[in-house]
Amino acid sequence: FLLNLSILDLGTISITVPKVMANSLSDNRSIFYAGCAAQVFLFFFLLGAEYALLTVMAYDHYVAICQPLHYGTLLGSRACVHMAAAAWGTGFLYAVLHMANTFSIPLCHGNTVEQFFCEIPQILKLSCSDAYLREVGLLILSCFLGFGCFVFIVLSYVQIFRAVLRIPSEQGRHKAFSTCLPHLAVVSLLVSTGIFSYLKPPSISSPSLDLVVAVLYSVVPPVFKTQVDKDLWNQV
Ligand SMILES: *[C@@H]1O[C@H](CO)[C@@H](O)[C@H](O)[C@H]1NC(C)=O
């Protein structure tokens, strides 16, 4: 699972950051239409898979810590492979839906995306037909699904923390908290800024706010998570 997560995090960073660097080094800030579609696809694919994997991992941690005697029957190595595959599949399906929906909409308000990567809300601003409402509906549905997963993750961690607080050794408790809390913090940042940027009403949108929020959900979580994952690796 950790290897999967690290790959997804590295992938997420490589979708936006190199293009931003290239943009800042040259005067040319254009992107091909196909490149823009690829950015949307890969970004949603990797982030969707990552989020599904985090949900699966919360369940895995919950069973390992709170139901250790059932771990072998509930989560054998076959089950883990299936769940990892399901997470990648979910991300793929999710990305196909968003890309197909967004890039079938006719665009007529120019071709300037006011963001450092191709972000769906910014592309929808360029559309001129009602077709964009379908994608908006899909985004709202995704936010609800994402929030449902978040509630599941938090509930699993609450159970885990309750079990951890019963550990008699100070050192054991410290270790458990120092691995779980950074993870939870990064997930909360990802969910809160992601939901904010996709559900906020257009009236409170300003270029600088949009930029800050986009950095907070697309660049900061994967960069920090690579560090958190590395610490977890060292502990394993
Ligand atoms: C992802 O996780 C599964 C389940 O643990 C593992 O079998 C698979 O090798 C991992 N894949 C990668 C690319 O890390």
The ligand as an SDF file (V2000), in Angstrom:
LIG
                    3D

 14 14  0  0  0  0  0  0  0  0999 V2000
   -0.0210   -1.9610   -4.7080 C   0  0  0  0  0  0  0  0  0  0  0  0
   -0.4890   -2.6600   -3.5820 O   0  0  0  0  0  0  0  0  0  0  0  0
   -0.7840   -4.0310   -3.8150 C   0  0  0  0  0  0  0  0  0  0  0  0
   -1.4320   -4.5920   -2.5580 C   0  0  0  0  0  0  0  0  0  0  0  0
   -0.6160   -4.5530   -1.4520 O   0  0  0  0  0  0  0  0  0  0  0  0
    0.4990   -4.7430   -4.2180 C   0  0  0  0  0  0  0  0  0  0  0  0
    0.2240   -6.1140   -4.4520 O   0  0  0  0  0  0  0  0  0  0  0  0
    1.0330   -4.1090   -5.4840 C   0  0  0  0  0  0  0  0  0  0  0  0
    2.2710   -4.6900   -5.8360 O   0  0  0  0  0  0  0  0  0  0  0  0
    1.2350   -2.6250   -5.2800 C   0  0  0  0  0  0  0  0  0  0  0  0
    1.5630   -2.0280   -6.5690 N   0  0  0  0  0  0  0  0  0  0  0  0
    2.5210   -1.1380   -6.7120 C   0  0  0  0  0  0  0  0  0  0  0  0
    2.7530   -0.6400   -8.0950 C   0  0  0  0  0  0  0  0  0  0  0  0
    3.1530   -0.7040   -5.7790 O   0  0  0  0  0  0  0  0  0  0  0  0
  1  2  1  0
  1 10  1  0
  2  3  1  0
  3  4  1  0
  3  6  1  0
  4  5  1  0
  6  7  1  0
  6  8  1  0
  8  9  1  0
  8 10  1  0
 10 11  1  0
 11 12  1  0
 12 13  1  0
 12 14  2  0
M  END
$$$$
